[in-house]
Amino acid sequence: MKRTLMAVIAGLAISGGVFASAASLGGVSSTNLGSSATVVASCDTDGVNLDYSTAYDAATGEYHVNEVKLDGIANTCKGQAIEVSLKNADGKVSTTTARTPVTGTSQTIKVEHFKGESVDSSAVLIGN
């Protein structure tokens, strides 16, 4: 019985370490977003940084995301297309920006009418 209990405790300790390591993975980072989902293209192996800005819409009385700012894009991605999906708390894509050619290591992409309070996570895709 004692050996079984020790084996269970050891198993829990190991799996806890694995889950803690997995929680630190992700190439998208922002101080404003709670989580990240990322697709890292072969042109950028270390991911990109993402931030977004909001603007107040007096007609609706809400703040809307009006642009996404990306930096840390690898030079090797220049000429490929980039798009950003913003997701709500259910993980469903709520809006996706237009595919835009990568022009440098930093880029700003316009977003159409997405409630700022609805942003829970994001996904960045770079590719052709």
Secondary structure as UniProt FT lines:
FT   HELIX           2..23
FT   STRAND          37..38
FT   TURN            42..43
FT   STRAND          49..57
FT   TURN            58..61
FT   STRAND          62..71
FT   HELIX           75..77
FT   TURN            78..79
FT   STRAND          81..87
FT   TURN            89..90
FT   STRAND          93..96
FT   STRAND          100..101
FT   STRAND          106..115
FT   HELIX           116..118
FT   STRAND          121..127
//
